[in-house]
Amino acid sequence: MNVQDNSLFLVKEEALPSTLRKTLLVKEYLKKGICKTVNEAVEKAGVSRAAYYKYRDYIFPFTELSREKIVTLALLLDHQPGVLSQILAAIARARGNLLTINQGLPLQGVANVSVSIETREMEIEIDALLSQLRTCDGVRKIDVIGQGW
């Protein structure tokens, strides 16, 4: 694999070194107003100012990068009337712009569905939408399988 200088990667939080996790924590403290200054935030997070300034422009929560983008979700849904309708209604309530829907034939009582959503006008973060979708009756699994511009 030839990694370019501007390559982007999606990495689970638990795989990140503590310095990067703490850098994200500092950014969250500042964004939410929990801390008023960088000095206060780095002290609370337990990371040095130097480390924070070194990494702050290179690490972002997935939700921040998914704004104004197209996100593709893979869903495994029970084959029951109204399940897909609930999903689409939740996306509409969040003001996600549905671009594509692909549904396979149901097999053994479940259907694979993929949806692509433009997130520019969404009123909630993508992770909040995913949480809402997971609570819908008949949803067995949801994964983010793609993100584009």
C-alpha positions, 0 to 999 in steps of 0.5 A: 500500500502506498500511503500518500501525505493527504490520505484519510483513514477511518480508525476506531477510537480504541486503536488510537494512542492516548495522545490522539484521544486526549487531543480529541477530548481537548477539542470537545471541551473547547467546542462544548464550552466545558473549558474556556481556554486551551490551557484549561482544556489540556490540563483537564484532558491530561495532555501537553499543549505541544501535543495538542497543537501538533495533532489538532489539525490532523484528527477529527471525529467522524461526525465532523468529517461527515458534514456536507458529505454523502454517507452510505449506510448498509442496513440489515432489516427484518422483512416486515411491512413498514420497517424501511418506511421508519428508516426513511422517515427518521432520515427525513426528520433529521433533514438528511437528503436521501440520494439512493436506496438499494434493497435486495430480495429478502432472504430468510426473513431479512433484507439487505438495504443500502442508502446514501444520504447527503448530510449538508442540511442535517440538523443532527450529527450522523452518529445521532441519526445512527442511534435513532435508526438502531432503535427502529423496530426491525433494524438488526444492523447498521454500518457506515460503508462509505463516505464521499464528497 
